[in-house]
Amino acid sequence: MDTTHLGELAAICTALLWTLSALSWTSAAKHMGALAVSFIRLLVVCVYLLIYGQIFRGMALPLDADAQTWLLLASSGFFGFFIADFCLFKAFLLIGPRLSLLLQTLQPPLAQIMAWLFLGDKLGLKNCMGMGITLTGVIWVLLERSETPQEHHLRHHIGRGILLALVSAFAGAIGALLAKTGIGNYDAVAATFIRVLGAIVGYVLIVTFMRRWPAVRRAAQHGRSMRIVMFASFVGPFLGVIFFMVALRHCQVGVVTTIVNTMPVLILPIIIIVYREKVSLRAWIGATIAVLGVAILVL
């Protein structure tokens, strides 16, 4: 079998799957709420990961990881799958998936800066150029005057939505930094399971503190939305992660990261076709510039 471009193809599949899951979760969250969707989808992912671990590793739970790996990866999941994703889902509802995913392009530059500050990674001219270009693309879109009826309706929410998306990008960068430190040579899918478990701890605490268990139970009984969550959980955090692993195994990390971070551009045709949203030329250019900045940063 020719595997010359297997890594690139797997990375493209990852970006498409994660884009599809983001749109699906946005749809489900409108009926179930961001907190319920964020929490329930992790429980669903746990089931998928248990099955995967038992079949392919002969071990349903990741019990072969040492204490330090558990601590770092669980902390990574707390920031990346709990704080980052919960804020991102809330942003989806306030400013939509297009702008929310665009703001996520700030995550690689933020992670690079943190790696420079805390891990001593070099921050050269190319890194600074990539971060500057990414920021330029994001700001270019943010400064655009709202044009669509949906954006006009959500105008009073846009500041809060942007703030939540920025918090998501920052927390995601912390999660990525902790994951990079903790994963070492450990199995990537098992590492994902530990990260998911770390995030579930956060959700259990916040659901209990906010006394939202009845709301979560009601959300779980919403048949149509639960089918969407189960589908999105399979194609995104589960199948998408597997394709991501394949991509990393057969392709350079920088190339994979660049392809995966094309989601802000990939989502535009879907937004136009499925949601019939008018996307301006400025939005296309800004998203492309932001992705170009990520490409310069990671290649």
Secondary structure, DSSP 8 states (H G I E B T S, - for coil): ---TTHHHHHHHHHHHHHHHHHHHHHHHHHHH-HHHHHHHHHHHHHHHHHHHIIIIIS-SS-TTS-HHHHHHHHHHHIIIIIIHHHHHHHHHHHHHHHHHHHHGGGHHHHHHHHIIIII-----HHHHHHHHHHHHHHHHHHTS---SHHHHHTGGGHHHHHHHHHHHHHHHHHHHHHHHHHHTTS-HHHHHHHHHHHHHHHHHHHHHHTT-HHHHHHHHT-HHHHHHHHHHHIIIIIHHHHHHHHHHHHS-HHHHHHHHTTHHHHHHHHHHHHS-----HHHHHHHHHHHHHHHHHH-
